[in-house]
Amino acid sequence: MKKINKQESPQWFEDWKKNFKMENNREPHYKNDFSTDDIDGVNRRRKLRECLVDEQGKICCYCMRKITTDSSHIEHFLPKDSFEDKDLQYDNLFASCNGEETIREDEDHCGHRKNDWWRKDMLSPTDMEVEKAFKYSLNGKINSVRGRTTENIAQEMIHNLGLDSYHLERDRRQALEASEVFDAEEYSEEEIRSFIEYYSNKDNGAYVPYCKAIIDCLEEML
Ligand SMILES: [Zn+2]
């Protein structure tokens, strides 16, 4: 996972919540209030997805797959049914890919697979630890890092978010093969460090999909 740097909640989003509260004399909730079935609800969700996708550099908050406003959904890190007081709190909202259109539920991943699952110590995409607790290898596999205090929760997240799904392993392997990691050329330490720098930052507002997997493998080359 790649750490997400959350920005301030968008003004229009805060204004909408404030207005709702004034008009209805109660706090709004995601279901039924923000996410209504009418055109206003559709537009609000789209506008929020747009903010989140941009904030995340156009990659999924869990698997780093490339996402757009149309190929993502609003993900509640702490599930909206269990944490009603956080269902419209901006720092609990992310953009997740839509996983796979598959009949096998165990092949799905990210927000749809996670669904209502949560654990008190699960790692938020805003936590620096997400870049340390998971490690990717050349074959596209993901593992929890042994010996860290987060080893157990990281392992459970891999399973419950389907980060070890066949589709993601395959896509990560392809991203690695297209990167400098598989180049025949012998790169100097300085060159490798400049590649790491490149994959660590947004380019034109976007991260390279699966960037953290590429960074892990480049670091192994040092
Ligand atoms: Zn994803």
Residues whose N, C-alpha, C, O or C-beta is under 5 A from the ligand:
A	BS01	ZN	C60 Y62 C63 M64 R65 C97 C110
